[in-house]
């Protein structure tokens, strides 16, 4: 009697296992893969706004940063044309056109809030706030900064039109945002699961041209 019940339970478990696996797979496709981005900083970052200071006093300004996940379906909207992986979108473009909280008629990029991750001092931001601003390794410490939980849909990781952008808000001496080329992971699935970038100031270049962010991952 007891053996028969155990066999029946085992049979039921085997019957429901494929269904459970399929359900988990479908959930993964919907919720996505959690990616990690590690940020390596130069001693000082975002120094162009201090171009009028002596070199030894160019300690940099706090640097806001946005991590933006773009899917092929986002590119079906005309307002997102500049977010195509082959375009020449700049950090200035992002901060001039990014979606804003409380703006009913958006005239710039159109993306869901859950696809945008920000490092900022502002509390009311469009997207998910994942930390404060960067200040360079001198203040933040030599250990790189790691941000986890960047969600990207499993089914889109290797799509040629899928991209994760990193847009730092580099400031020029006149207060405008510099048109720096962002770091770009395209497609995200071709890089190691722990994505990484370098942010800093190139030596021997005018400060407006020296600010950079680039992909470090293999």
Buried (B, 14 or more C-beta within 10 A) or exposed (E): EEEEEEEEEEEEEEEEEEEEEEEEEEEEEEEBBEBBBBBBBBBBBBBBBBBEEEEEEBBBBBBBBBBBBBBBEBBEEEBBEBBBBEBEBBBBBBBEBBBEEEEEEBEBBBBEEEBBBBBBEEEEBBBBBBEEBBBBBBBBEEEBBEBEEBBBBBBBBEBEBBBBBBBBBBBBEEEEBBBBEBBBBBBBBEBEEEBBBBBBBEEEEEBBEBBBBEBBBE
